[in-house]
Amino acid sequence: MTSSTQAYGEPWYWDNRYTNEPGPFDWYQKYLTLAPIINLYVPPTHRILVVGCGNSAFSEGMVVDGGYTDVVNVDISSVVIEAMKSKYQDCPQLKYMKMDVRDMSDFESESFGAAIDKGTLDSILCGNKSRENATKMLEEIWRVLKDKGVYVLVTYGAPLYRLHLLRESCSWTIKLHVIEKLASEEKSDQPIWELTKPVPLNDDGSSVEETLGRSPDVHFIYICTKEISANSNTNA
């Protein structure tokens, strides 16, 4: 298992993992901690794509607690998709499909209002041909989003490591939010930054360190809005 991170892009790795660890697991954050930011940018009436869904209860939270009505979940593992199909067979608001995020040709272009990613881009960046595969994934997410559609990326990757990748893949308008890694209902002390308040973001991301300090213990939330007319002289 010393090279397990190199297998993060391989279906067999996730099939094995979900066979051995069938219980629900949420990467990074649960729905309730992220609900304020999801609700801010993603209307409940939108058709939502959740990439690399795994066996997370996040999408269930979107439906039960958030009132979302059409949440399409994809994952590269047939094991977890079959398990989730069975688990939510009586919940028509949730749909599960086996799919590789690098090739989502089963979906028409501009067919989703938003896409949500908790850890999938990070996982791909840990695997083989990471940059190439990450670019393919981002281009596919861009393709399936409607104009002004939003890609919500929850990641451990600071702007120094993510901004260039995001900007060179597609024409996104990017806002940045942060949430403490251990955010939970029990945490009572003041967060280092208000979740729904964007963090100042300059071209190279250095403003984030100036605002939050070096190596803040947070997850970064990039709100990437698809701008088809980004190269025209229109105001976003």
C-alpha positions in Angstrom: 0.0 0.0 0.0 3.0 2.3 0.0 2.1 3.5 -3.5 -1.7 3.6 -2.9 -1.9 7.3 -3.7 -0.7 6.5 -7.2 -3.8 4.3 -7.7 -6.4 6.9 -6.8 -7.4 7.3 -10.4 -7.9 3.5 -10.9 -11.3 1.9 -10.5 -9.9 -1.3 -8.8 -8.5 0.8 -6.0 -11.9 2.3 -5.1 -13.7 -1.0 -5.8 -11.5 -2.7 -3.2 -11.8 0.2 -0.8 -15.6 0.3 -0.9 -15.8 -3.4 -0.6 -13.7 -3.4 2.5 -15.1 -0.1 3.9 -18.8 -0.1 3.0 -19.9 2.4 5.7 -20.7 6.0 4.8 -17.8 8.3 4.8 -17.5 12.0 4.0 -14.2 13.5 2.7 -13.3 16.8 4.2 -16.7 18.2 5.3 -20.3 17.1 5.8 -23.3 18.8 4.2 -24.4 20.7 7.4 -21.0 22.4 7.8 -21.0 23.4 4.1 -24.7 24.2 3.7 -24.3 28.0 4.1 -21.9 28.2 1.2 -23.8 25.7 -1.0 -27.1 27.6 -0.4 -25.4 30.9 -1.2 -24.2 29.8 -4.7 -26.4 26.8 -5.7 -30.2 27.3 -5.9 -32.3 24.2 -4.9 -34.0 24.3 -8.3 -30.7 23.6 -10.2 -29.8 20.2 -11.5 -26.7 19.3 -9.5 -23.7 17.1 -10.4 -21.7 15.5 -7.6 -18.4 14.1 -8.9 -16.6 11.3 -7.1 -19.6 10.8 -4.8 -18.3 7.6 -3.1 -20.5 6.5 -0.2 -20.9 10.0 1.2 -24.1 11.1 2.9 -23.5 14.6 1.5 -26.0 14.3 -1.4 -28.6 12.9 1.0 -28.1 16.0 3.2 -28.7 18.2 0.1 -32.0 16.6 -0.5 -33.3 16.0 3.1 -31.9 19.2 4.7 -31.4 21.5 1.8 -34.4 20.8 -0.3 -32.5 20.0 -3.5 -34.6 18.0 -6.0 -32.3 16.7 -8.7 -28.8 15.5 -7.6 -26.9 13.3 -10.0 -24.0 11.5 -8.4 -21.1 9.9 -10.4 -18.2 7.7 -9.3 -15.6 5.5 -11.0 -16.3 2.6 -8.7 -19.1 0.2 -9.8 -19.1 -1.3 -6.3 -20.0 1.9 -4.6 -22.5 3.0 -7.3 -24.4 -0.2 -7.0 -24.5 0.1 -3.2 -25.7 3.7 -3.4 -28.4 2.8 -6.0 -29.7 0.2 -3.7 -29.5 2.4 -0.6 -31.4 5.3 -2.2 -33.7 3.4 -4.5 -36.7 5.0 -2.9 -35.3 8.5 -3.2 -36.0 9.8 -6.7 -34.2 13.1 -6.1 -30.9 11.1 -6.0 -29.5 9.4 -9.0 -26.3 7.3 -9.2 -24.2 6.5 -12.3 -20.9 4.8 -12.8 -18.7 7.3 -14.7 -15.2 8.5 -15.1 -15.1 12.3 -14.5 -12.5 12.6 -17.3 -15.1 11.4 -19.8 -18.7 12.3 -19.0 -19.9 12.0 -22.6 -23.1 10.4 -21.4 -24.1 13.9 -20.3 -25.1 16.6 -22.8 -23.1 19.8 -22.8 -24.6 22.6 -20.6 -26.9 20.2 -18.8 -26.1 21.1 -15.1 -26.5 24.2 -13.1 -23.8 23.3 -10.6 -21.1 20.7 -9.9 -19.8 19.8 -6.5 -16.4 18.2 -5.8 -15.2 17.3 -2.4 -11.8 15.7 -2.8 -12.1 14.3 -6.3 -9.7 16.7 -8.0 -7.3 16.2 -5.0 -7.5 12.4 -5.5 -6.7 12.7 -9.2 -3.8 15.0 -8.5 -2.3 12.2 -6.3 -2.4 9.7 -9.1 -0.5 8.9 -12.3 -0.5 11.5 -15.1 -2.0 13.8 -12.5 -1.9 17.1 -14.4 -3.2 15.6 -17.7 -6.1 13.8 -15.9 -6.9 16.9 -13.8 -7.2 19.0 -16.9 -9.5 16.4 -18.6 -11.7 16.4 -15.5 -11.9 20.2 -15.3 -12.7 20.5 -19.1 -15.5 18.0 -18.7 -17.0 19.8 -15.7 -16.8 23.0 -17.7 -18.5 21.3 -20.7 -21.5 20.0 -18.8 -22.1 23.2 -16.9 -24.5 25.8 -18.2 -23.3 29.3 -18.8 -23.0 31.0 -15.4 -23.0 27.5 -13.8 -20.9 27.0 -10.7 -18.2 24.4 -9.9 -17.8 24.2 -6.1 -14.4 22.7 -5.4 -13.6 21.8 -1.8 -9.9 21.0 -1.5 -6.8 21.1 0.7 -5.0 22.8 -2.1 -4.0 26.4 -1.4 -4.3 29.0 -4.2 -0.6 28.7 -4.9 -1.3 25.1 -6.0 -4.8 25.4 -7.5 -5.3 28.8 -9.1 -3.0 28.2 -12.1 -4.5 24.8 -12.8 -8.0 26.1 -12.7 -7.3 29.2 -14.8 -5.3 27.3 -17.5 -8.1 24.7 -17.9 -11.1 26.9 -18.6 -12.4 30.5 -18.3 -13.6 30.5 -14.7 -14.5 33.5 -12.6 -13.1 32.4 -9.2 -14.1 33.4 -5.7 -12.5 31.8 -2.6 -14.0 30.8 0.7 -12.4 28.8 3.6 -13.7 26.6 6.3 -11.7 25.1 9.2 -10.8 21.5 8.7 -12.4 20.4 12.0 -15.5 22.5 11.5 -18.4 20.8 13.4 -21.5 21.5 15.3 -19.6 21.1 18.6 -17.0 23.7 17.8 -17.8 26.9 19.7 -14.9 29.2 19.3 -14.8 31.8 16.6 -13.7 30.6 13.2 -10.6 32.3 11.7 -12.7 33.5 8.8 -16.5 33.8 8.2 -17.5 31.0 5.8 -19.8 33.0 3.6 -17.4 35.9 3.2 -15.0 35.6 0.3 -11.3 35.8 1.1 -9.4 38.5 -0.8 -7.9 36.8 -3.9 -5.3 38.4 -6.1 -3.8 36.9 -9.2 -1.2 34.7 -7.6 -3.1 34.0 -4.4 -0.5 35.6 -2.1 -3.3 37.8 -0.6 -4.7 34.6 1.1 -1.5 34.1 3.2 -1.5 37.9 4.0 -5.1 37.6 5.2 -5.1 34.2 7.0 -1.5 33.7 7.8 0.9 30.9 6.6 -0.5 27.4 6.4 -4.0 28.0 7.9 -5.7 24.8 9.1 -8.6 25.1 6.6 -10.2 23.6 3.6 -10.3 25.9 0.6 -13.6 26.3 -1.3 -13.2 27.6 -4.8 -16.4 28.9 -6.4 -15.7 28.7 -10.1 -18.3 30.3 -12.3 -18.4 29.3 -16.0 -18.0 32.4 -18.1 -18.6 31.6 -21.8 -18.1 35.3 -22.6 -15.1 35.7 -20.4 -13.0 37.1 -23.2 -15.5 39.8 -24.1 -15.6 43.2 -22.5 -18.7 42.5 -20.4 -18.8 42.9 -16.6 -19.1 39.7 -14.7 
